Amino acid sequence: MEYAQELGPGETADVRLAPLSPKQWRHLNCGDVITMHEARPVSGTATVIEVLPPRA
């Protein structure tokens, strides 16, 4: 998270995601909603607000 140490139920925060396999994320566009599966049940959802090209 960009500006918070913890995130409680129902709270929101800015998060920067760096995929381990960028080619599997190329289909994402601004406005897409993705589901976070760190644990069961689902741990949250995120709305894509910016897509940057991979670094060389």
C-alpha positions as CSV (number, residue, x, y, z in Angstrom):
1,M,0.0,0.0,0.0
2,E,1.2,3.4,-0.8
3,Y,0.2,5.4,2.2
4,A,-1.0,3.0,4.9
5,Q,0.6,0.4,7.1
6,E,-2.7,-1.6,7.6
7,L,-6.0,-1.8,5.9
8,G,-9.1,-2.7,7.9
9,P,-12.4,-4.2,6.7
10,G,-14.1,-1.8,4.3
11,E,-11.2,0.6,4.0
12,T,-9.5,1.5,0.7
13,A,-5.9,2.4,-0.2
14,D,-3.7,3.0,-3.2
15,V,-1.7,-0.1,-4.1
16,R,1.1,-0.6,-6.7
17,L,1.1,-4.1,-8.2
18,A,4.2,-5.5,-9.8
19,P,3.3,-8.9,-11.5
20,L,5.8,-11.7,-11.4
21,S,4.8,-12.6,-14.9
22,P,4.0,-9.4,-16.8
23,K,2.9,-11.2,-20.0
24,Q,0.0,-12.7,-18.0
25,W,-1.3,-9.2,-17.2
26,R,-1.0,-7.6,-20.6
27,H,-4.8,-7.9,-21.2
28,L,-5.6,-5.5,-18.3
29,N,-6.8,-2.0,-19.1
30,C,-7.8,1.0,-17.0
31,G,-11.2,0.4,-15.4
32,D,-10.8,-3.4,-15.2
33,V,-11.6,-4.9,-11.8
34,I,-9.3,-7.7,-10.6
35,T,-9.7,-10.0,-7.6
36,M,-7.0,-10.6,-5.1
37,H,-6.6,-14.3,-4.0
38,E,-3.9,-14.2,-1.3
39,A,-6.1,-16.4,0.9
40,R,-9.6,-17.9,1.1
41,P,-12.0,-16.3,1.1
42,V,-11.1,-13.6,-1.5
43,S,-9.0,-10.9,0.2
44,G,-10.2,-8.0,-1.9
45,T,-10.7,-6.4,-5.3
46,A,-8.9,-3.7,-7.2
47,T,-9.7,-1.3,-10.0
48,V,-6.9,-0.7,-12.5
49,I,-6.3,3.1,-12.7
50,E,-3.0,3.1,-14.7
51,V,-1.1,0.7,-16.9
52,L,2.6,1.2,-17.5
53,P,4.8,-0.7,-20.0
54,P,7.3,-3.1,-18.5
55,R,10.7,-1.7,-17.7
56,A,13.6,-2.8,-19.9
